[in-house]
Amino acid sequence: MLEESSHIRQNADVKIIDVNSYLGSYAAADLRETLANLVNQDVQKIVVNLSKVEHINSMAIGVLVGTAKQLRLKDGDVKIYGLAENIRRTFDLIGASDIVEIHDSEDSALATF
């Protein structure tokens, strides 16, 4: 799990993952494992804080998109916030922002559940 590169907290029935690292291949695999564990625990509402992430690879974006699709089948969802401008452009360019809700703040993301 993302023990060193992230922190999981809770706000009501929403799990919030604060990612604190470069999201390359290894961290993306850790993120996938963390999200899979939450889904397996029947967590349906997840917010991912990417405000400290300066780079994200396509695998990590795929993990977020895949988890959002999986949770929507269970009436849940994944929301993200805190994207750097270059990461936001990447999400927009590959169409991930059409699938995963992107917010400017944690409060905004939480308010949509």
N, C-alpha and C positions, 0 to 999 in steps of 0.2 A: 504494500500500500504506500501511498504518498506520505509516509511518516515525516520525512525530513523536508520534503519539498512542498508540503501543504498541511493544512489544518482543517479539521471538520468541526463545525459548530452547529448548533440547533437554534431555530427561532420558531416557536410554536411547533407545527408539524412539518416544517421545512428544514432540510439539511443544507448547510452552506459549506462549500468547499473553497477555502482560500488557497489558491495555487501560488506558490512563492518561487517558482523556478522557470527556467528555460524549458519549454515543452517540446523537446526533441524526442527521439525514438524511445529511449528508456523511460523518460517521464510520461510519455504518452501511454506506454504499456502499464505503468503504475496508475495513471488516471483511469484507464480502462478497468483495471482490477478494482480500484476504489469504487467506481460507479457501479460495476457489476455486483459488488458486495452490498451496496446500498439497495440496488434493485432487488437482489435476492432476499433482503430483509424487509421487503415490501414497502420501502420508502418510495413515495410517489411524487414528492415535490423536492426538487433539487435546484439550488442556485450555485453557480460557479463564478467565483470572483477571480478575474484575470487581470486585475489592475497592476500586479507586480510582474506580469509576464511580458517580456520584450520580444520573444520569438515563439511561434507555434508552428509545428509542421503539419502536413496534411493528415498524418495518422491521428494526431490529437484532435483535429477538427472532425475527422471521421468518427472518432469515439464520441464526441459531443453530439453529432448529428444522429448517430446510431442509437445512442441512449435516449435522446429526445423521442425518436420514432418508437422505440420500445416502450417507453413510459406512456406515450399517448394511447397505446393499445390498452393500457390499464387505467385510463383517465388521469394520468399524471403528466409531468413535463419537466424539462430542464430549461432553465433560463440562465443567461450569462450576462455579466456586466464588467465594466472596467477595461474595455478593449483599448489598446493603444491605436492610434490612427492607422498605422501600417497594417496591423492585424485586422482592424475593421475593414480595410480595403480588400484584404485577402478573402475574408468571409463573404464580402459583397461580390467579388470577382468570381468565386467558384460557386456561388449560389447558396452557401451555407446559411447566410442571414435570412434566406427565405424559409428555412426550416427551423432554425434555432432562434428563439426570441432574444434580442440583444437590448440591454438596458444601459442607461447612463449611471445608475446607482443601485445599491443594494435595496434601498427602500422602494424604488421603482419596480424592481424585479419581484420583490416580496408582495407588493400591492396587486400584482396581476394574478396571484393564486386565489 
